[in-house]
Amino acid sequence: MTLRIDVADLATAIEVHRAEGWRPVSIRPADDPAEAVLESPTGDRVTLNRTPLVLNRADDERSWHIGRAGMRYRDLIPDRWDGRYIASHIAVPNGGSVADDVHFHHVDFQLLAVRRGWVDVEYEGWGERLRMEVGDVVLQPPGIRHQVIETSAGFEIIEVGSPADHLTEFDPDTTLPDANAPGRTWNGQPFVFSTDANRTSEAWDQPGFSAADTGIGAATGGAVDVRQVRVDPEGVGDLPHPHSLRLIVVMEGSVSLQCAHSADLLLGSGDAVTLPADSAERFYDPSDDCWLLDVTTPPPG
């Protein structure tokens, strides 16, 4: 069995494994190691992959480009986490009709979270046009046919999926909207439309905040978990979220981030940060209007 673990401090992770009886097999590159393979006394192997905190600023115009259907895209995980995940900040500044066609994606999972404005989308099995507004989150199961119809001016949305390099296929033979099909699944996943009205608050793993589970973790069998996080002075921070990848997007407002391996950061509206599994960062001093999107994938095991 071989596991892959993302770590912020490769040297420390190697020493921890060596102290537990693991022996080094390989390391690369020699001058600035980014990956190490170790073997246990029983023959199991682990690949330790150095993945430092990745910060992506919303006001960096160099990170924006034109993508599918003329929409603006910003890559929130530039290295794509070794091709495993892609996260995009998508914007339609002028709004109006979108030059889209009925299509579907070859993915393991794909989710969308509205940051600003609204968007009308037609989904297979939904039965009518769906309007997504600020705070709404959708799980698009693998293979579900859908079409973006129209957006408000200033519309922005966050999209996260796996794998990073996946095929988008058009389907001219499907006409949407089609009949409502409650309970239907696509490749084992249901369509999920999560709103403030159908969520309940719970603790988050950082004090001063509370979180709302979108239900996407259960719908994907734990492949990805998504929470909407808001300021809560009474929040005690007692719900740990073990993870392999953790993506935090500041959907509105600002918050400070205490970093284990660098100076503290002030994150503003639209900024995103990706954290490796062994990160010890802490969020603090949020603005009153701050809310976050917290996307995690499970640790290897």
BELKA-V154963 format. One record per residue. SS is DSSP state (~ for helix, > for strand, _ for the rest). PHI is phi in whole degrees, 0 to 359 (NA if undefined). PSI is psi in whole degrees, -180 to 180 (* if undefined). Layout:
SS PHI PSI
SS PHI PSI
//
This chain:
_ NA 136
> 236 126
> 254 154
> 239 125
> 234 127
> 273 132
> 225 151
_ 275 -33
_ 240 95
~ 295 -43
~ 300 -45
~ 295 -41
~ 298 -39
~ 297 -45
~ 295 -38
~ 298 -45
~ 293 -40
~ 298 -39
~ 295 -22
_ 266 7
_ 100 3
_ 282 145
> 246 144
> 291 139
> 252 -46
> 203 161
> 209 145
> 205 150
_ 285 164
_ 292 -35
_ 282 -25
_ 207 75
_ 304 134
_ 240 -14
> 211 137
> 223 139
> 250 130
> 232 156
> 235 138
_ 275 167
_ 300 -23
_ 267 1
_ 97 -3
_ 289 152
> 236 150
> 227 137
> 254 118
> 264 121
> 245 117
> 288 117
_ 226 93
_ 289 166
_ 307 134
> 244 120
> 253 134
> 232 117
_ 270 135
_ 292 -27
_ 271 9
_ 273 97
~ 297 -21
~ 292 -19
~ 273 -7
> 268 145
> 208 167
> 272 127
_ 245 -151
~ 301 142
~ 59 25
~ 76 8
_ 278 153
> 274 136
> 236 145
> 228 126
> 279 117
_ 273 -16
_ 231 83
_ 304 -35
_ 272 1
~ 58 17
~ 52 53
~ 58 34
~ 82 3
_ 277 -32
_ 221 151
> 229 139
> 226 129
> 233 140
> 261 117
> 247 135
> 226 145
> 232 87
_ 302 -42
_ 271 -18
_ 70 -171
> 98 -165
> 294 144
_ 252 132
_ 281 72
_ 243 160
_ 234 161
_ 300 129
> 207 173
> 210 166
> 240 141
_ 270 89
_ 226 166
_ 272 -38
> 203 157
> 205 130
> 229 156
> 226 138
> 225 120
> 284 128
> 262 -41
> 214 147
_ 75 -155
> 215 162
> 216 140
> 259 127
> 227 144
> 254 127
> 242 139
_ 303 131
_ 84 -4
_ 273 -32
_ 94 -15
_ 200 169
> 293 137
> 251 129
> 258 123
> 258 133
> 237 179
_ 307 129
_ 93 -17
_ 288 144
> 229 138
> 235 138
> 260 117
_ 266 102
_ 295 157
_ 302 124
_ 92 -5
_ 292 131
_ 282 141
> 200 165
> 209 128
> 280 128
> 258 -52
> 202 151
> 226 162
_ 285 164
_ 293 142
_ 75 18
> 292 137
> 218 143
> 214 150
> 254 131
> 237 130
> 230 133
> 208 170
> 212 138
_ 284 171
_ 296 -46
_ 263 94
_ 234 157
_ 272 134
> 254 123
> 242 134
> 271 149
_ 226 85
_ 290 -12
_ 274 -9
_ 259 132
_ 251 128
_ 240 152
_ 285 154
_ 248 -163
_ 289 148
_ 292 135
_ 225 71
_ 299 138
_ 88 -6
_ 289 149
> 234 158
> 235 116
_ 50 41
_ 85 -1
> 242 139
> 275 163
_ 283 133
> 238 128
> 241 104
> 255 127
_ 232 170
~ 304 -33
~ 291 -25
~ 247 26
_ 240 155
_ 238 146
> 281 150
> 213 174
> 292 154
_ 247 169
_ 273 10
_ 237 132
_ 294 150
_ 88 5
> 223 158
> 232 163
> 230 159
> 233 122
> 283 130
_ 277 -10
_ 87 -1
~ 287 -31
~ 302 -47
~ 294 -39
~ 292 -29
_ 259 9
_ 65 28
_ 86 7
_ 294 -31
_ 205 146
> 236 141
> 226 128
> 230 145
> 261 124
> 246 131
> 231 161
> 295 131
_ 212 99
_ 303 -24
_ 271 -5
_ 296 129
_ 261 -11
_ 68 54
_ 240 20
_ 241 95
_ 291 146
_ 236 83
_ 302 142
_ 206 162
_ 264 -60
_ 251 141
> 226 122
> 248 122
> 246 124
> 245 128
> 281 102
> 285 -29
> 199 155
_ 80 -154
_ 212 160
> 201 150
> 265 149
> 235 118
> 274 120
_ 256 144
_ 283 -30
_ 238 13
_ 200 177
_ 293 156
_ 300 153
> 239 143
> 259 118
> 259 132
_ 253 -180
_ 303 125
_ 91 -13
_ 291 151
> 224 147
> 223 137
> 249 129
> 242 135
_ 283 173
_ 298 -37
_ 263 20
_ 290 148
_ 238 31
_ 288 156
> 223 134
> 267 138
> 205 167
_ 53 56
_ 283 153
_ 288 161
_ 299 -31
_ 266 10
_ 290 134
> 215 148
> 237 152
> 256 123
> 245 110
> 245 123
> 232 147
_ 244 150
_ 290 156
_ 292 156
_ 295 152
_ 169 *
//
